Amino acid sequence: MGSPIVKKSRLLIYAHYYYPDVASTGQILKELAEGMQQSFDITVICVIPSYTGVIENSYKQKVFYKENINGIQVIRIRVPEFTKKNKLSRIRNIIAYFLGALIATFKTGSMDFVYSISQPPILGGLLGVWGKWMKRAQYIYNIQDFNPEQTVAVGYSQNKPVLKVMMGFDKFSCSRADKVIVVGRDMVDTLKDRFKGRKVPNHVFINNWIDEKEIYPLPSDHEKVATFKQKYGLEGKFVIMYSGNLGLYYDLENLMPVIERFKDRDDVAFVFVGEGSIRERLVQYKNEHGLDNVAFIPYQAKADLVYSLNAGDVHWCINAKGIKGVSVPSKLYGIMAAGKPIVGVLEPGSEARLIIEETICGYVTEPGNYDQIEQIIKRFLNEKDSIIPIGMSERARAYLVNHLTKEVSIRKYKEEISILL
């Protein structure tokens, strides 16, 4: 007789973005879903591939699309195209996902668990509450970014009545969750601050991660790393790289005058890899100020990310002031996986800065301390031929392999979800 078939618990994930979209949360949720499928029967509700704002014609025919990706059932919702520079088009896109996800919930059958992330802001949490009610399931709310705190920190809105309503809704989502999972130690404090004088929701801290088998150190003369450098004119230069979303949360516009102080150094290249809402403003600054040693490079396919990350000698890990306890820059994990030293511009006590300081894999200063940022760049340039950056590289990779791998974090997720039954 064969062993009895154990019926797996059913888990519904509201993902917003999901593979093949290049959004960091989409990549994380793909790895999380596939990593947990031995324990759970998983369905994902997400948008059609559209992170860049552009939608392929093959996804313009129907409202819902059902796919199976590596054993994960995926229900995709058609949304309108948008541009990241236009608030209204983004809002229209997000609302289309939210309403579509409410309807798609009825297409999924019974569920034991519902899991949602904090994206889109506020609405992601409310989707989880909706799923909990409709499926009479246990609800796990994964907060990748606290909002409206993030909205306030970057000055996206100062409308107090709107912000108060946003806070009310997200606290409601937290209080209805059977478990809240945050991705930084500093974010635990933010959750507790929200519920001062009241019962703090059941919560746990689990780091995000990177697949250390996909991103790993490569020598600078590796064929594909060298090809990347050659393609973008980086040969023979000390490359200081920013790789990721060129958005509002990273104070990148105020870094440009610091970079300008090095405009006469033709042995240095400041490289921005990615897209985002402020990219054009950064390009405009480069052009207006004649920054010939600044380069802008498009998003790299996931399979090529290991080569582009290794093309950098040093990497930026940056958050704007006010982001401590609100969000953790996921780019940190990719930088450490590639074994690269870090220029950290992060608030004291923030999760990313704590990791860099504990690991001694870079130099850090606070957002807004532009003179100190200049000094850190000079320090890296002075030490580039010494053993100091080699030690940083080795410590970064070793820490990641021991503490921030996919296997470590996904095991924690499985344990935390399973104990809710």
TORKOL-4160 file (C-alpha; in steps of 0.2 Angstrom, whole numbers, padded with zeros to 4 digits, m for minus):
421
<pt num="1" X="0000" Y="0000" Z="0000"/>
<pt num="2" X="0006" Y="0017" Z="m0004"/>
<pt num="3" X="0007" Y="0031" Z="0009"/>
<pt num="4" X="m0009" Y="0041" Z="0012"/>
<pt num="5" X="m0011" Y="0057" Z="0002"/>
<pt num="6" X="m0011" Y="0071" Z="0014"/>
<pt num="7" X="m0023" Y="0085" Z="0009"/>
<pt num="8" X="m0013" Y="0102" Z="0008"/>
<pt num="9" X="m0020" Y="0118" Z="0016"/>
<pt num="10" X="m0026" Y="0130" Z="0003"/>
<pt num="11" X="m0018" Y="0147" Z="0002"/>
<pt num="12" X="m0024" Y="0163" Z="m0007"/>
<pt num="13" X="m0011" Y="0176" Z="m0011"/>
<pt num="14" X="m0016" Y="0194" Z="m0016"/>
<pt num="15" X="0000" Y="0199" Z="m0025"/>
<pt num="16" X="m0003" Y="0214" Z="m0035"/>
<pt num="17" X="0013" Y="0211" Z="m0046"/>
<pt num="18" X="0019" Y="0193" Z="m0049"/>
<pt num="19" X="0031" Y="0185" Z="m0061"/>
<pt num="20" X="0036" Y="0190" Z="m0074"/>
<pt num="21" X="0034" Y="0208" Z="m0068"/>
<pt num="22" X="0051" Y="0215" Z="m0062"/>
<pt num="23" X="0044" Y="0223" Z="m0046"/>
<pt num="24" X="0054" Y="0217" Z="m0031"/>
<pt num="25" X="0038" Y="0211" Z="m0022"/>
<pt num="26" X="0033" Y="0201" Z="m0037"/>
<pt num="27" X="0049" Y="0192" Z="m0038"/>
<pt num="28" X="0048" Y="0189" Z="m0019"/>
<pt num="29" X="0030" Y="0182" Z="m0020"/>
<pt num="30" X="0034" Y="0171" Z="m0034"/>
<pt num="31" X="0049" Y="0163" Z="m0024"/>
<pt num="32" X="0038" Y="0163" Z="m0008"/>
<pt num="33" X="0023" Y="0154" Z="m0017"/>
<pt num="34" X="0034" Y="0141" Z="m0026"/>
<pt num="35" X="0044" Y="0138" Z="m0010"/>
<pt num="36" X="0028" Y="0134" Z="0000"/>
<pt num="37" X="0019" Y="0124" Z="m0012"/>
<pt num="38" X="0024" Y="0107" Z="m0004"/>
<pt num="39" X="0015" Y="0113" Z="0011"/>
<pt num="40" X="0000" Y="0123" Z="0003"/>
<pt num="41" X="m0011" Y="0122" Z="m0013"/>
<pt num="42" X="m0008" Y="0140" Z="m0018"/>
<pt num="43" X="m0018" Y="0152" Z="m0029"/>
<pt num="44" X="m0012" Y="0170" Z="m0033"/>
<pt num="45" X="m0022" Y="0185" Z="m0038"/>
<pt num="46" X="m0012" Y="0198" Z="m0047"/>
<pt num="47" X="m0012" Y="0210" Z="m0062"/>
<pt num="48" X="m0007" Y="0206" Z="m0080"/>
<pt num="49" X="0011" Y="0209" Z="m0083"/>
<pt num="50" X="0012" Y="0228" Z="m0082"/>
<pt num="51" X="0024" Y="0235" Z="m0070"/>
<pt num="52" X="0032" Y="0246" Z="m0083"/>
<pt num="53" X="0015" Y="0253" Z="m0087"/>
<pt num="54" X="0015" Y="0245" Z="m0105"/>
<pt num="55" X="0004" Y="0230" Z="m0108"/>
<pt num="56" X="0006" Y="0217" Z="m0122"/>
<pt num="57" X="m0008" Y="0214" Z="m0134"/>
<pt num="58" X="m0011" Y="0196" Z="m0129"/>
<pt num="59" X="m0017" Y="0203" Z="m0112"/>
<pt num="60" X="m0029" Y="0215" Z="m0119"/>
<pt num="61" X="m0043" Y="0203" Z="m0124"/>
<pt num="62" X="m0051" Y="0198" Z="m0108"/>
<pt num="63" X="m0054" Y="0204" Z="m0090"/>
<pt num="64" X="m0047" Y="0189" Z="m0082"/>
<pt num="65" X="m0033" Y="0176" Z="m0087"/>
<pt num="66" X="m0030" Y="0160" Z="m0078"/>
<pt num="67" X="m0012" Y="0153" Z="m0079"/>
<pt num="68" X="m0002" Y="0139" Z="m0071"/>
<pt num="69" X="0016" Y="0145" Z="m0067"/>
<pt num="70" X="0027" Y="0131" Z="m0060"/>
<pt num="71" X="0012" Y="0123" Z="m0051"/>
<pt num="72" X="0005" Y="0139" Z="m0044"/>
<pt num="73" X="m0013" Y="0144" Z="m0050"/>
<pt num="74" X="m0012" Y="0162" Z="m0056"/>
<pt num="75" X="m0028" Y="0173" Z="m0059"/>
<pt num="76" X="m0023" Y="0189" Z="m0068"/>
<pt num="77" X="m0033" Y="0205" Z="m0069"/>
<pt num="78" X="m0033" Y="0216" Z="m0084"/>
<pt num="79" X="m0029" Y="0234" Z="m0079"/>
<pt num="80" X="m0027" Y="0250" Z="m0090"/>
<pt num="81" X="m0009" Y="0255" Z="m0096"/>
<pt num="82" X="m0002" Y="0270" Z="m0086"/>
<pt num="83" X="0013" Y="0281" Z="m0084"/>
<pt num="84" X="0022" Y="0283" Z="m0068"/>
<pt num="85" X="0023" Y="0302" Z="m0070"/>
<pt num="86" X="0004" Y="0304" Z="m0070"/>
<pt num="87" X="m0004" Y="0301" Z="m0053"/>
<pt num="88" X="m0022" Y="0299" Z="m0061"/>
<pt num="89" X="m0017" Y="0286" Z="m0073"/>
<pt num="90" X="m0008" Y="0276" Z="m0059"/>
<pt num="91" X="m0023" Y="0278" Z="m0047"/>
<pt num="92" X="m0035" Y="0272" Z="m0061"/>
<pt num="93" X="m0023" Y="0257" Z="m0064"/>
<pt num="94" X="m0023" Y="0253" Z="m0045"/>
<pt num="95" X="m0042" Y="0254" Z="m0043"/>
<pt num="96" X="m0044" Y="0242" Z="m0058"/>
<pt num="97" X="m0033" Y="0229" Z="m0049"/>
<pt num="98" X="m0042" Y="0232" Z="m0032"/>
<pt num="99" X="m0060" Y="0230" Z="m0040"/>
<pt num="100" X="m0054" Y="0216" Z="m0051"/>
<pt num="101" X="m0047" Y="0207" Z="m0036"/>
<pt num="102" X="m0063" Y="0208" Z="m0026"/>
<pt num="103" X="m0072" Y="0199" Z="m0040"/>
<pt num="104" X="m0058" Y="0187" Z="m0044"/>
<pt num="105" X="m0059" Y="0181" Z="m0025"/>
<pt num="106" X="m0075" Y="0172" Z="m0030"/>
<pt num="107" X="m0066" Y="0162" Z="m0044"/>
<pt num="108" X="m0054" Y="0153" Z="m0031"/>
<pt num="109" X="m0065" Y="0141" Z="m0021"/>
<pt num="110" X="m0063" Y="0138" Z="m0003"/>
<pt num="111" X="m0047" Y="0143" Z="0006"/>
<pt num="112" X="m0039" Y="0140" Z="0023"/>
<pt num="113" X="m0027" Y="0155" Z="0023"/>
<pt num="114" X="m0027" Y="0172" Z="0014"/>
<pt num="115" X="m0011" Y="0182" Z="0012"/>
<pt num="116" X="m0009" Y="0199" Z="0006"/>
<pt num="117" X="0004" Y="0212" Z="0005"/>
<pt num="118" X="0004" Y="0231" Z="0009"/>
<pt num="119" X="0003" Y="0235" Z="m0010"/>
<pt num="120" X="m0006" Y="0244" Z="m0017"/>
<pt num="121" X="m0005" Y="0255" Z="m0001"/>
<pt num="122" X="m0020" Y="0253" Z="0010"/>
<pt num="123" X="m0029" Y="0243" Z="m0003"/>
<pt num="124" X="m0018" Y="0228" Z="m0001"/>
<pt num="125" X="m0023" Y="0226" Z="0017"/>
<pt num="126" X="m0041" Y="0228" Z="0013"/>
<pt num="127" X="m0041" Y="0215" Z="0000"/>
<pt num="128" X="m0034" Y="0203" Z="0013"/>
<pt num="129" X="m0048" Y="0207" Z="0025"/>
<pt num="130" X="m0061" Y="0204" Z="0011"/>
<pt num="131" X="m0053" Y="0187" Z="0007"/>
<pt num="132" X="m0054" Y="0183" Z="0026"/>
<pt num="133" X="m0072" Y="0187" Z="0026"/>
<pt num="134" X="m0077" Y="0179" Z="0010"/>
<pt num="135" X="m0067" Y="0163" Z="0013"/>
<pt num="136" X="m0069" Y="0162" Z="0032"/>
<pt num="137" X="m0050" Y="0160" Z="0032"/>
<pt num="138" X="m0035" Y="0164" Z="0043"/>
<pt num="139" X="m0028" Y="0181" Z="0037"/>
<pt num="140" X="m0009" Y="0185" Z="0036"/>
<pt num="141" X="m0005" Y="0203" Z="0032"/>
<pt num="142" X="0013" Y="0205" Z="0026"/>
<pt num="143" X="0018" Y="0224" Z="0028"/>
<pt num="144" X="0032" Y="0228" Z="0015"/>
<pt num="145" X="0029" Y="0247" Z="0017"/>
<pt num="146" X="0019" Y="0256" Z="0031"/>
<pt num="147" X="0007" Y="0268" Z="0023"/>
<pt num="148" X="0002" Y="0282" Z="0026"/>
<pt num="149" X="0019" Y="0284" Z="0035"/>
<pt num="150" X="0028" Y="0282" Z="0018"/>
<pt num="151" X="0017" Y="0294" Z="0009"/>
<pt num="152" X="0020" Y="0307" Z="0023"/>
<pt num="153" X="0039" Y="0304" Z="0023"/>
<pt num="154" X="0042" Y="0307" Z="0005"/>
<pt num="155" X="0030" Y="0322" Z="0004"/>
<pt num="156" X="0018" Y="0313" Z="m0008"/>
<pt num="157" X="0003" Y="0320" Z="0001"/>
<pt num="158" X="0000" Y="0332" Z="0015"/>
<pt num="159" X="m0019" Y="0331" Z="0015"/>
<pt num="160" X="m0022" Y="0327" Z="0033"/>
<pt num="161" X="m0040" Y="0321" Z="0031"/>
<pt num="162" X="m0035" Y="0309" Z="0018"/>
<pt num="163" X="m0020" Y="0303" Z="0028"/>
<pt num="164" X="m0031" Y="0301" Z="0043"/>
<pt num="165" X="m0043" Y="0290" Z="0033"/>
<pt num="166" X="m0028" Y="0280" Z="0026"/>
<pt num="167" X="m0022" Y="0277" Z="0043"/>
<pt num="168" X="m0039" Y="0271" Z="0049"/>
<pt num="169" X="m0041" Y="0259" Z="0035"/>
<pt num="170" X="m0023" Y="0251" Z="0037"/>
<pt num="171" X="m0025" Y="0250" Z="0056"/>
<pt num="172" X="m0041" Y="0241" Z="0053"/>
<pt num="173" X="m0032" Y="0229" Z="0041"/>
<pt num="174" X="m0019" Y="0226" Z="0054"/>
<pt num="175" X="m0032" Y="0223" Z="0068"/>
<pt num="176" X="m0042" Y="0210" Z="0057"/>
<pt num="177" X="m0026" Y="0200" Z="0053"/>
<pt num="178" X="m0023" Y="0184" Z="0062"/>
<pt num="179" X="m0004" Y="0188" Z="0060"/>
<pt num="180" X="0005" Y="0203" Z="0054"/>
<pt num="181" X="0022" Y="0200" Z="0046"/>
<pt num="182" X="0035" Y="0214" Z="0045"/>
<pt num="183" X="0051" Y="0214" Z="0036"/>
<pt num="184" X="0062" Y="0225" Z="0048"/>
<pt num="185" X="0066" Y="0226" Z="0066"/>
<pt num="186" X="0062" Y="0244" Z="0065"/>
<pt num="187" X="0045" Y="0241" Z="0058"/>
<pt num="188" X="0040" Y="0231" Z="0074"/>
<pt num="189" X="0042" Y="0248" Z="0083"/>
<pt num="190" X="0031" Y="0256" Z="0070"/>
<pt num="191" X="0017" Y="0243" Z="0072"/>
<pt num="192" X="0018" Y="0245" Z="0091"/>
<pt num="193" X="0017" Y="0264" Z="0089"/>
<pt num="194" X="0001" Y="0263" Z="0079"/>
<pt num="195" X="m0008" Y="0254" Z="0093"/>
<pt num="196" X="m0002" Y="0263" Z="0108"/>
<pt num="197" X="m0014" Y="0260" Z="0123"/>
<pt num="198" X="m0023" Y="0246" Z="0113"/>
<pt num="199" X="m0019" Y="0228" Z="0109"/>
<pt num="200" X="m0005" Y="0226" Z="0097"/>
<pt num="201" X="m0009" Y="0213" Z="0083"/>
<pt num="202" X="m0001" Y="0196" Z="0083"/>
<pt num="203" X="0015" Y="0200" Z="0074"/>
<pt num="204" X="0032" Y="0193" Z="0069"/>
<pt num="205" X="0048" Y="0200" Z="0060"/>
<pt num="206" X="0055" Y="0190" Z="0045"/>
<pt num="207" X="0068" Y="0197" Z="0033"/>
<pt num="208" X="0065" Y="0198" Z="0014"/>
<pt num="209" X="0078" Y="0188" Z="0005"/>
<pt num="210" X="0087" Y="0185" Z="m0011"/>
<pt num="211" X="0091" Y="0168" Z="m0020"/>
<pt num="212" X="0109" Y="0167" Z="m0017"/>
<pt num="213" X="0111" Y="0154" Z="m0031"/>
<pt num="214" X="0105" Y="0166" Z="m0043"/>
<pt num="215" X="0115" Y="0181" Z="m0037"/>
<pt num="216" X="0133" Y="0178" Z="m0032"/>
<pt num="217" X="0150" Y="0186" Z="m0034"/>
<pt num="218" X="0159" Y="0185" Z="m0051"/>
<pt num="219" X="0176" Y="0192" Z="m0055"/>
<pt num="220" X="0177" Y="0208" Z="m0064"/>
<pt num="221" X="0185" Y="0200" Z="m0080"/>
<pt num="222" X="0170" Y="0187" Z="m0081"/>
<pt num="223" X="0165" Y="0187" Z="m0099"/>
<pt num="224" X="0147" Y="0193" Z="m0097"/>
<pt num="225" X="0152" Y="0206" Z="m0083"/>
<pt num="226" X="0165" Y="0213" Z="m0095"/>
<pt num="227" X="0153" Y="0213" Z="m0110"/>
<pt num="228" X="0141" Y="0223" Z="m0099"/>
<pt num="229" X="0155" Y="0236" Z="m0094"/>
<pt num="230" X="0160" Y="0237" Z="m0113"/>
<pt num="231" X="0142" Y="0240" Z="m0119"/>
<pt num="232" X="0140" Y="0255" Z="m0107"/>
<pt num="233" X="0158" Y="0262" Z="m0108"/>
<pt num="234" X="0163" Y="0257" Z="m0090"/>
<pt num="235" X="0179" Y="0248" Z="m0094"/>
<pt num="236" X="0194" Y="0254" Z="m0083"/>
<pt num="237" X="0182" Y="0264" Z="m0072"/>
<pt num="238" X="0178" Y="0263" Z="m0053"/>
<pt num="239" X="0159" Y="0260" Z="m0054"/>
<pt num="240" X="0148" Y="0266" Z="m0041"/>
<pt num="241" X="0131" Y="0259" Z="m0045"/>
<pt num="242" X="0113" Y="0262" Z="m0040"/>
<pt num="243" X="0102" Y="0247" Z="m0046"/>
<pt num="244" X="0083" Y="0247" Z="m0043"/>
<pt num="245" X="0068" Y="0259" Z="m0044"/>
<pt num="246" X="0072" Y="0277" Z="m0047"/>
<pt num="247" X="0058" Y="0283" Z="m0036"/>
<pt num="248" X="0053" Y="0296" Z="m0023"/>
<pt num="249" X="0059" Y="0286" Z="m0008"/>
<pt num="250" X="0078" Y="0287" Z="m0011"/>
<pt num="251" X="0082" Y="0305" Z="m0011"/>
<pt num="252" X="0091" Y="0303" Z="m0028"/>
<pt num="253" X="0088" Y="0320" Z="m0034"/>
<pt num="254" X="0098" Y="0328" Z="m0019"/>
<pt num="255" X="0112" Y="0315" Z="m0022"/>
<pt num="256" X="0115" Y="0323" Z="m0040"/>
<pt num="257" X="0124" Y="0338" Z="m0033"/>
<pt num="258" X="0136" Y="0327" Z="m0023"/>
<pt num="259" X="0140" Y="0317" Z="m0038"/>
<pt num="260" X="0143" Y="0333" Z="m0048"/>
<pt num="261" X="0158" Y="0336" Z="m0036"/>
<pt num="262" X="0166" Y="0321" Z="m0045"/>
<pt num="263" X="0162" Y="0327" Z="m0063"/>
<pt num="264" X="0181" Y="0329" Z="m0067"/>
<pt num="265" X="0185" Y="0311" Z="m0062"/>
<pt num="266" X="0185" Y="0301" Z="m0078"/>
<pt num="267" X="0191" Y="0286" Z="m0068"/>
<pt num="268" X="0174" Y="0285" Z="m0059"/>
<pt num="269" X="0157" Y="0281" Z="m0066"/>
<pt num="270" X="0141" Y="0284" Z="m0057"/>
<pt num="271" X="0129" Y="0271" Z="m0064"/>
<pt num="272" X="0110" Y="0271" Z="m0062"/>
<pt num="273" X="0102" Y="0254" Z="m0068"/>
<pt num="274" X="0083" Y="0254" Z="m0068"/>
<pt num="275" X="0067" Y="0265" Z="m0071"/>
<pt num="276" X="0056" Y="0275" Z="m0061"/>
<pt num="277" X="0046" Y="0291" Z="m0058"/>
<pt num="278" X="0061" Y="0303" Z="m0056"/>
<pt num="279" X="0072" Y="0295" Z="m0069"/>
<pt num="280" X="0069" Y="0309" Z="m0082"/>
<pt num="281" X="0073" Y="0323" Z="m0069"/>
<pt num="282" X="0090" Y="0314" Z="m0065"/>
<pt num="283" X="0094" Y="0313" Z="m0084"/>
<pt num="284" X="0090" Y="0331" Z="m0086"/>
<pt num="285" X="0101" Y="0336" Z="m0071"/>
<pt num="286" X="0115" Y="0326" Z="m0079"/>
<pt num="287" X="0113" Y="0334" Z="m0096"/>
<pt num="288" X="0111" Y="0352" Z="m0089"/>
<pt num="289" X="0127" Y="0350" Z="m0078"/>
<pt num="290" X="0138" Y="0341" Z="m0090"/>
<pt num="291" X="0140" Y="0325" Z="m0080"/>
<pt num="292" X="0149" Y="0314" Z="m0092"/>
<pt num="293" X="0154" Y="0301" Z="m0079"/>
<pt num="294" X="0135" Y="0298" Z="m0075"/>
<pt num="295" X="0126" Y="0284" Z="m0085"/>
<pt num="296" X="0108" Y="0278" Z="m0085"/>
<pt num="297" X="0105" Y="0260" Z="m0090"/>
<pt num="298" X="0088" Y="0251" Z="m0092"/>
<pt num="299" X="0081" Y="0237" Z="m0081"/>
<pt num="300" X="0090" Y="0221" Z="m0083"/>
<pt num="301" X="0082" Y="0205" Z="m0086"/>
<pt num="302" X="0082" Y="0194" Z="m0070"/>
<pt num="303" X="0094" Y="0182" Z="m0078"/>
<pt num="304" X="0106" Y="0196" Z="m0082"/>
<pt num="305" X="0105" Y="0204" Z="m0065"/>
<pt num="306" X="0120" Y="0194" Z="m0058"/>
<pt num="307" X="0131" Y="0202" Z="m0072"/>
<pt num="308" X="0125" Y="0220" Z="m0070"/>
<pt num="309" X="0127" Y="0219" Z="m0051"/>
<pt num="310" X="0144" Y="0212" Z="m0052"/>
<pt num="311" X="0149" Y="0227" Z="m0064"/>
<pt num="312" X="0148" Y="0239" Z="m0049"/>
<pt num="313" X="0163" Y="0241" Z="m0038"/>
<pt num="314" X="0152" Y="0249" Z="m0024"/>
<pt num="315" X="0133" Y="0250" Z="m0023"/>
<pt num="316" X="0122" Y="0263" Z="m0016"/>
<pt num="317" X="0109" Y="0258" Z="m0003"/>
<pt num="318" X="0098" Y="0273" Z="0001"/>
<pt num="319" X="0082" Y="0279" Z="0009"/>
<pt num="320" X="0075" Y="0296" Z="0011"/>
<pt num="321" X="0074" Y="0303" Z="0028"/>
<pt num="322" X="0058" Y="0297" Z="0037"/>
<pt num="323" X="0058" Y="0279" Z="0030"/>
<pt num="324" X="0066" Y="0271" Z="0045"/>
<pt num="325" X="0053" Y="0259" Z="0052"/>
<pt num="326" X="0042" Y="0261" Z="0036"/>
<pt num="327" X="0051" Y="0251" Z="0023"/>
<pt num="328" X="0067" Y="0241" Z="0020"/>
<pt num="329" X="0076" Y="0243" Z="0004"/>
<pt num="330" X="0076" Y="0226" Z="m0004"/>
<pt num="331" X="0091" Y="0230" Z="m0015"/>
<pt num="332" X="0102" Y="0227" Z="0000"/>
<pt num="333" X="0100" Y="0209" Z="m0002"/>
<pt num="334" X="0105" Y="0209" Z="m0020"/>
<pt num="335" X="0121" Y="0219" Z="m0016"/>
<pt num="336" X="0126" Y="0208" Z="m0002"/>
<pt num="337" X="0123" Y="0192" Z="m0013"/>
<pt num="338" X="0135" Y="0199" Z="m0026"/>
<pt num="339" X="0147" Y="0203" Z="m0012"/>
<pt num="340" X="0149" Y="0221" Z="m0015"/>
<pt num="341" X="0154" Y="0235" Z="m0003"/>
<pt num="342" X="0140" Y="0248" Z="0001"/>
<pt num="343" X="0138" Y="0266" Z="0002"/>
<pt num="344" X="0123" Y="0266" Z="0015"/>
<pt num="345" X="0113" Y="0282" Z="0016"/>
<pt num="346" X="0101" Y="0277" Z="0030"/>
<pt num="347" X="0094" Y="0282" Z="0046"/>
<pt num="348" X="0102" Y="0275" Z="0063"/>
<pt num="349" X="0092" Y="0260" Z="0069"/>
<pt num="350" X="0084" Y="0256" Z="0052"/>
<pt num="351" X="0085" Y="0238" Z="0047"/>
<pt num="352" X="0096" Y="0240" Z="0032"/>
<pt num="353" X="0109" Y="0251" Z="0042"/>
<pt num="354" X="0109" Y="0238" Z="0056"/>
<pt num="355" X="0113" Y="0224" Z="0044"/>
<pt num="356" X="0127" Y="0235" Z="0036"/>
<pt num="357" X="0134" Y="0240" Z="0053"/>
<pt num="358" X="0133" Y="0222" Z="0061"/>
<pt num="359" X="0142" Y="0215" Z="0045"/>
<pt num="360" X="0154" Y="0229" Z="0043"/>
<pt num="361" X="0151" Y="0228" Z="0024"/>
<pt num="362" X="0151" Y="0247" Z="0020"/>
<pt num="363" X="0151" Y="0264" Z="0026"/>
<pt num="364" X="0135" Y="0273" Z="0032"/>
<pt num="365" X="0129" Y="0290" Z="0035"/>
<pt num="366" X="0112" Y="0298" Z="0038"/>
<pt num="367" X="0100" Y="0305" Z="0024"/>
<pt num="368" X="0104" Y="0323" Z="0020"/>
<pt num="369" X="0122" Y="0322" Z="0026"/>
<pt num="370" X="0128" Y="0326" Z="0009"/>
<pt num="371" X="0146" Y="0331" Z="0014"/>
<pt num="372" X="0148" Y="0315" Z="0023"/>
<pt num="373" X="0142" Y="0306" Z="0008"/>
<pt num="374" X="0156" Y="0314" Z="m0002"/>
<pt num="375" X="0168" Y="0309" Z="0011"/>
<pt num="376" X="0163" Y="0291" Z="0010"/>
<pt num="377" X="0165" Y="0291" Z="m0009"/>
<pt num="378" X="0182" Y="0298" Z="m0008"/>
<pt num="379" X="0186" Y="0285" Z="0005"/>
<pt num="380" X="0181" Y="0271" Z="m0006"/>
<pt num="381" X="0191" Y="0279" Z="m0020"/>
<pt num="382" X="0207" Y="0280" Z="m0009"/>
<pt num="383" X="0204" Y="0262" Z="m0003"/>
<pt num="384" X="0199" Y="0254" Z="m0019"/>
<pt num="385" X="0216" Y="0245" Z="m0022"/>
<pt num="386" X="0218" Y="0239" Z="m0004"/>
<pt num="387" X="0211" Y="0224" Z="0006"/>
<pt num="388" X="0197" Y="0234" Z="0014"/>
<pt num="389" X="0184" Y="0232" Z="0000"/>
<pt num="390" X="0189" Y="0214" Z="m0001"/>
<pt num="391" X="0185" Y="0211" Z="0017"/>
<pt num="392" X="0168" Y="0220" Z="0015"/>
<pt num="393" X="0164" Y="0209" Z="0000"/>
<pt num="394" X="0168" Y="0193" Z="0009"/>
<pt num="395" X="0158" Y="0198" Z="0025"/>
<pt num="396" X="0143" Y="0204" Z="0015"/>
<pt num="397" X="0141" Y="0187" Z="0006"/>
<pt num="398" X="0145" Y="0177" Z="0021"/>
<pt num="399" X="0131" Y="0186" Z="0031"/>
<pt num="400" X="0119" Y="0184" Z="0017"/>
<pt num="401" X="0122" Y="0165" Z="0015"/>
<pt num="402" X="0120" Y="0162" Z="0034"/>
<pt num="403" X="0105" Y="0174" Z="0037"/>
<pt num="404" X="0096" Y="0181" Z="0022"/>
<pt num="405" X="0093" Y="0167" Z="0010"/>
<pt num="406" X="0077" Y="0161" Z="0002"/>
<pt num="407" X="0077" Y="0145" Z="0011"/>
<pt num="408" X="0079" Y="0153" Z="0029"/>
<pt num="409" X="0065" Y="0165" Z="0026"/>
<pt num="410" X="0053" Y="0154" Z="0018"/>
<pt num="411" X="0055" Y="0141" Z="0031"/>
<pt num="412" X="0050" Y="0155" Z="0044"/>
<pt num="413" X="0034" Y="0159" Z="0033"/>
<pt num="414" X="0029" Y="0141" Z="0032"/>
<pt num="415" X="0030" Y="0139" Z="0051"/>
<pt num="416" X="0022" Y="0156" Z="0055"/>
<pt num="417" X="0007" Y="0152" Z="0044"/>
<pt num="418" X="0005" Y="0134" Z="0049"/>
<pt num="419" X="0004" Y="0137" Z="0067"/>
<pt num="420" X="m0012" Y="0147" Z="0064"/>
<pt num="421" X="m0022" Y="0132" Z="0060"/>
